Amino acid sequence: METKTNSAAVKGVAVAAGMRGASWDPARMLAPYSMTPHPLATEDGQRTLGFLYARGGEKTVVCQMHPRELAVTHYLVPDVLDAGCAMWVQGPRSVGNDLRLEHEIALYDVAAGVRFLRDQGFDKIILLGNSGGAGLYALYNQQSLAAPEKRITHTPGGRPTKLAGADLPAVDGIVLVSPHPGQGTLLMNSIDPSVTDEEDPFSVDAALNPFDAANGFRRAPESAQYTPAFAERYRAAQRARVARLDARALESIAERQAARDKLKTVRDRGAKIIASHQPIFEIWRTDADLRAWDTSLDPSDRLLGSLWGGDPFVSNYGSVGFARIVTPESWLSTWSGLSSNASFERCGSSIEQPCLMVEYTGDNCAFPGDLDVIYDGMPATDKQRIKVRGNHHGLPLQQGDESGQLIAGRTLQRWLRERFPTR
């Protein structure tokens, strides 16, 4: 297969990928297969949509889902089919929008898909968590294996989850592909702590500015050089900013709850307005992980830049980025590294099933240190970690490299055949 490589990447600077390049090569899907859409109802009265790929007679199915994206043409679908398994690709209830995403509630979407596949007669169900899908599936696995009375009762924002009465079927295996430690942890590592005023996206504490030459920043193609002392102060300030945002979110929720409580005893127009209002926060400057700009920190094969590109001023100050627009509830459940339940720190210890982790060595979203923690925290006795050269989506790091997607796919095929043989 001929692989085209962006010229900027060849020069050693990462380019924004998003879901670009995460789809299969059409030449790999020439063998006959069926793809059928299935709209499903969730136990909490919502809808989710999935697509089942099959060639007929499969007893094992591999599921792929992301909390805010629908990757219908995910690049690993051909490999799953070639391994003799079916593949289920599912979207969340709100595709392309995490404005109101609460991971605890998203478990109802996952469960609807797993129940459907059990009803279809599949003997084995494998969850394939790619990138942000890994944290979602880790949380689902934890809650599905927990006794109903020990499941999470409320979201971090205080919403009852009713998970104790939910039907959350357990699964038989876990695959993690370029997993990061959870969206909240990811953001706490990349949020810019030099913001001094959340209402002013240009406010800067110069002593914490990661893109100031005085603090070690250098323009590409030169790598930044941050001192250990600066990095330590920076990490502490990142945590402090997240804590401030948590407090802001909780204060907003408490104000609305107080208004609702008041309405139970008196009719008050002002309380009615406050109780009905759903605040939306803008979270600026969320693309500032020091490791993206200083490749000597947690070293790997990665190129300079973040998942969003090689120009930190565009990605950090621009409109596109992680957690740019949130509700207080979605901030706490999804993007807060202090409050979110969907992290491997909290859920990784539940992964006892056979597990394969595919790590891309040039990933600029999931770094080696993060992946060490994820892998070491899983108690599974049958677990395997494979390192593949490529970026976050498995694309080549330089011209002439074999696609990491193909290598990852061959690895996945071997793993599936060995642990879940079709005959």
N, C-alpha and C positions, 0 to 999 in steps of 0.2 A: 504494500500500500504506500502510495506517495503521500508524504506529510508536508504540508505547507507550514512554515514557521514565520511568525511576525518578525520583521527586521529589527524592531526595537528589542525583542527578546534575545536575538542573536547578539546584540551589543551588550547584553547583560542587565537589562532593565525589564522588570515584569510589566505586563500589560493587563488591563482589566479583562476578565474572562466572563464573569457572570455564569450563565449556563451555556455560553457559546463554546463549542468544542466538546460538550458533554453528551452529544448524541452519537449514535452508531453510524458507521460507514454503511450506506445502503447496499454496497457489494457484499456485505456480510449477512444479509437477510434474504438471500435468494432461495434458500430451501423453503418448501411450503410450510406455512404456519397459519394459525388463526389468531385474530385479535378481536376480542369482543368487549364492548363497554358495558359496565354494570353500575347503574346508579343505586346507591344503598341508603337506607334510613338508619340513623344512629339512635341509640337508646334515649338520648336526650332530645329527640325530635328534630334533628337537623338532617342535612343530606351531604353525602360525599360520593365521589365518582372514582371508579377504578377500571383498569383495563387488564384483561387476562390474556396472556400470550401462551399458546400451546401448540404442540404438533400431534397430540393425541396419546392417551394412555398414561400420562405422567401421574405418579403417586406423590411426588415431592414438588412443592411450589416455593419459590423465593419471592419475598415481598420487598418492594422499595417504596419509600414514602418520605417526603420532606414536609416540615410543618407549614411551609408557605409556597412551595413550588410543586408543579406537576411535570415530571420528566418522562413524558410518554415514550420518547425514543432514547431512553438511557443507554449509554454505550455498552453496558454489561448484559443487556437483554439477549443478544446473539449467543453469548457464552453460556448463559443459563440454559437456553434452549438446546445448545450443542451438548451440554452435560446430561441431557435427558430429563430436565426438570421444566416445569411451567414457570412463568413469571407473572407476578401481579404488580402492576405499577399504579399507585393510588395518589390522588390529590387530597389535600385538606379541604375542609368545608369552605374556606375562603382562599382561593388560589391567587398568588401574587400580592397578597395583602396581609401583613401581620399586625395591623393597627390594633386589633382587639384580641390577638392571639394569647390565649392562656393554655399552657402546655397540659395542665391537668384536665382541661375540658377536651383538648385535642385527642386525648386517649380514647374518647368515645368514637372518634373517626377510625383510629387504628383498630379498635375492637370490632367495629362493623365489618372491616375487611377480613380480619382473621376468622370471625364467625362464618362469613360467607364462604371462605375457602374450606373450612371444616365441613360445611354443609355440601360442598361440591365433591366431597369424598377424598380429599388429599390426606394422606397418612402423615406426612411430615411438612411442617411449615417453618421456613427459615426467614428471619428478618435481616434485610440488608440495609444498614444505615450508612448513607453516604453524606459526608459533611454534616450539616445541621440535622439530617435525619437520624444520625447516630444517637444524639442526646434524646430525641423524642422516643426512639425505640428502647433506649436504656431505661427511661422512665416507665415506659409501658411494661417492659419485662419485670422491673422491680414491683410494680403494682399488681401485675397479673399473678406473681408468685406469692405475694403477701396475703396473709389471712384477711378476709374482708374487714374485720374490725381494726386492723392495723394499717389500712390504706389511708392515704392523705384525705383528710376530712374537708379542708378548705384550701382554696388557692391562697397564695401570699397576700392577695388583696382582700381576703376575707369571704370570698364567694363559696358557698357550700358545693362540694364536688359530687356528693352522693355516690362516690366510687365504691362504698361498702356494699351497695346493692347492685353494682354493675356486673355484667357478664364479660369478663376479660380472659378469654382463653389463653392458656400458656402455649409457648412455641418450643420448637425442638433444636434450634441452632441460631447463631448470631454471626453475621458478617459485618465488619466495620471497614469502610473504605474512606480514606483520608478523613478520619473523624477528628473533630476538634473537641475540646473538653466540655462543651456546652455553650449555648449562645450567650448566656450571662457571663461565664468565665472568659469567653472570647472577647466580649465587649470590655470587660474590666481590664483586659490586657491591652486593648487598643484605644480606649477612651483617652482624650487629651485632657490631662489634669491642670493645664495652664489656664483653662477657662475660669474667669473670676466672677462672671455674671451670666446666669443661664438665659437671661433675656437679651443678652448682647453677644452674638456669635463672634464678634471681633475682640472681645475683652481678653487680655493676656497678662499672665504673671510671667514676666521675662525670665525669672529664675527657673521656671519649669518649662519654658517653651522648647519643645523637642526639635523645632525647625529653625533654631537660632544658632548661628555658627559659634557663638560664645559658649554654647552648651555642648558642642561637638558635632553639630549637623554639617554635612557636606552635600553638595549637589551631585547627582548622578552624572557620570558613571562612578564617581568616587563614593565609597562607603562612609557613612557617618562613623564617628568614634566617640561614643559616650563613656564617661568614666564610671567606675563602679559606684562611686558616691552619688553621682547624678542619677544613675539608674535606681538606686535604693530609694532616694528621695522621691523620684518619679513614681515608682510603684506604690509607695505609701500615699502619695497625693491622688493617684488614680482610685485607690480604695476609698479615700475620703470623699472624692467627688461622687462616686456611686452611692455612698452612704447618704450624702446630701440629697441626691435624686430620690432615693428610697424614702427619705423623710418627707420630701415634697409630695410624693405620690400618696403616702399614707395619710398625710394631712388632708389632701383633697378628698380621699375616700371617706375619712372620718367626718369631714364637713357635710358631705352628702348624706351619710348615714344618720347624723344628728338631725338633719332636716327631715328625713324619712320618719325617724322616731317621733319627732314633734308632730308630724301630720297624723299620727295614730291617735292623738288626743285633742288636737285643735286644727281648725281650718285656717291656714295661713298662706296667702298668695306668695309671699317671699320665700317661705320654706318650700312651697311647691316648685318654684322655679329652680331653687338650688338642688332639690331632690331629683329633678328631671334632667338637670344639666350633666352632660358627659364631657369632661375636659379632655383636651388633646394637647399633648406636650410636644414641642420641637426639641430634639436633643442634637445639638450641633457638635462638630469636631469629634468624631468617633473613629478616625482612622489614623491612629498615632502609636501603634505598637513599635517600641524602639527596635525590636528585632527585624522589622521590615526594612529599616533604613541603615542599621548597623549589622552587617552579616557576620560579624565576629561574635555576636551574642547568640548563644544556642546555635552554633554553626551547623550548616547543612549545605546542600547543593543549590539552594534557592538563589534566584536573581534578586536584585535590588527592587524594592517596591512591595506593595501590599496586594491583596486580592483585587483591589479596585484600581490599581495602576501604579505607574512609576512617578507620578507627580503628587507629592503629599499635599500641596496647597489646593489642588483641584479636588482630590478625594476627601480631604479633611474639612474643607470649607464649602464644598459643593452640595447640591441637593440630593445626590445619590450616595447612600451609605447605610451601614447598619444602624437600626434603631432611630432613624431620623425623625419619624413621627409615631408617637405611641399614646396609648391611654395609660392612666396610672396603673390599671390592672395588668395590662400587657407588659409594661415596663417591669413590674415586680415579678411576674411569672416567667417571662421570657428573657429579658435583657439585663436584669440585675444579677451581677455575680455574687451578691450577698444574699439575695432572697429566692432566686429561682431554684426549683426542685429538679429541673432537667439538666443535671450535670453529672459527669462521671464520678466526681468526688462524692456525690450523694447516692448514685445509682449503680456505679460500676461493680460494687461488691455483690450485686444480685446475679451477675452473669456467670452461671455455673454450667450452662449448656456448651457443647462444642462451639468454638469461636475461631474465626479467621480474621486477622486484622491486616489490611493492606495499607502500607504507609508509602507515600510519595516523597522521595528524598529532597525534592525541590519545592515542597509545599510552602507557600508563604501565608498560610492561614492556620495550619496545624503544624506546630514546631516540634522538633525532636524531644525536648523536655516534656512537653504536654503529652506526647504519645507514650513516653516512658511511664508517666503516671497512669495513663489509661490502661496500658497493658499490664503493668504490675499490680493494679488494683482489682483486676478480675480474678476471682478464685477458681475459674474453670481449670480442671486438670488436663483437658484436651483443648489447648489453645495454641495458635500458631501466628507468628508475626513475620510478614514478608515485606521487605523494602524494595521499592521499584523506583527507578529514576523517572521523574516527571514533575509537573507542577500540580496544583491542587486538583485539577481535573485530569491528570495523567497525560497532559500534552507534552511534547518534547521540549526540553530546555534549550537545545541548540540544534542547528541543522545537522542531520545525519543520525540523530538519536532515533532508536525505534520507539514507537508510541508506547508510553507507559500503560495506556488503556489496554493494548493487546497483551502485554505481559501480565497485567493484573487479571485479565480475562482468562488466560491460560491457567494461572494460579487458581482462580476460582473454580474452573472446570475440574482440575485435579482434586481439589478439596471436596467438592460436591460428590464426585464419583467415589472417592475413598470412604466418605462418612455416610453418604446417603445414596448407595448404589441403586440403580434403577432395576436391576435384575438380581 
